[in-house]
Amino acid sequence: MKATIWHNPKCGTSRKTLAILEETPGVDLTVVEYLKNPPTRSKLEQLFRDAGMTPQEGLRVRGSPAEELGLTKDDATADQILDAMASEPILINRPLVETDKGVRLCRPQDIVRDIL
């Protein structure tokens, strides 16, 4: 099974999710450090759609400039949030994992088992 993790090595939950993926037999893993190689806006849109999430639900608020950019307000649109995430990847909550079985925001890390 192919799996891709959008990973931040400084994040404990991301590291724990990566460890689960590495320890799972038969997983062909691609690790993308999304702060260095951010997903495109269209890829983000697809990931959130496939995860059954809105961009608002995938927005990282703590430790990001989301509030300063006005993205946490009720009137922030999905398009505004996706555009901001594409230009400032620190706004993307992590880790996102994609496999043939779907996409999950793996918070907590054990959620990744749903798509393995």
URZI-V497494 format. One record per backbone hydrogen bond with DSSP energy under -0.5 kcal/mol. NH is the residue of the N-H (numbers start at 0). CO is the residue of the C=O. E is the energy in kcal/mol with one decimal. If there is no record, write none. Layout:
BEGIN
[[NH CO E] [NH CO E]]
END
This chain:
BEGIN
[[2 27 -2.3] [3 97 -2.5] [4 29 -2.4] [5 95 -3.0] [6 4 -0.9] [6 31 -2.8] [10 7 -2.3] [11 9 -0.5] [14 10 -2.4] [15 11 -2.4] [16 12 -2.3] [17 13 -2.5] [18 14 -2.1] [19 15 -1.9] [20 16 -2.2] [21 17 -2.6] [22 18 -2.0] [23 19 -0.8] [23 20 -0.7] [24 22 -0.6] [26 23 -1.3] [27 0 -3.6] [27 25 -0.6] [28 26 -0.9] [29 2 -2.6] [31 4 -2.9] [31 29 -0.6] [32 30 -0.6] [33 6 -0.9] [33 31 -1.4] [35 32 -1.5] [36 32 -2.5] [43 39 -2.5] [44 40 -2.5] [45 41 -2.1] [46 42 -2.8] [47 43 -2.7] [48 44 -2.2] [49 45 -2.9] [50 46 -1.7] [51 47 -0.6] [51 48 -1.1] [52 47 -2.9] [57 53 -1.1] [58 55 -1.1] [59 90 -3.4] [60 58 -0.7] [63 60 -1.5] [68 64 -2.1] [69 66 -1.9] [70 65 -2.5] [71 65 -0.5] [72 69 -0.7] [75 72 -1.8] [80 76 -2.2] [81 77 -2.8] [82 78 -2.5] [83 79 -2.2] [84 80 -2.8] [85 81 -2.4] [86 82 -1.5] [87 83 -2.7] [90 87 -2.4] [91 88 -2.0] [92 57 -2.7] [92 90 -0.5] [94 5 -0.6] [95 5 -0.9] [96 103 -2.5] [97 3 -2.7] [98 101 -2.9] [99 1 -0.7] [100 114 -0.5] [101 98 -1.5] [102 49 -0.6] [103 96 -2.2] [105 94 -2.8] [105 103 -0.8] [106 104 -1.9] [110 107 -1.8] [111 108 -1.8] [112 109 -1.6] [113 110 -1.8] [114 111 -1.7] [115 112 -1.2]]
END
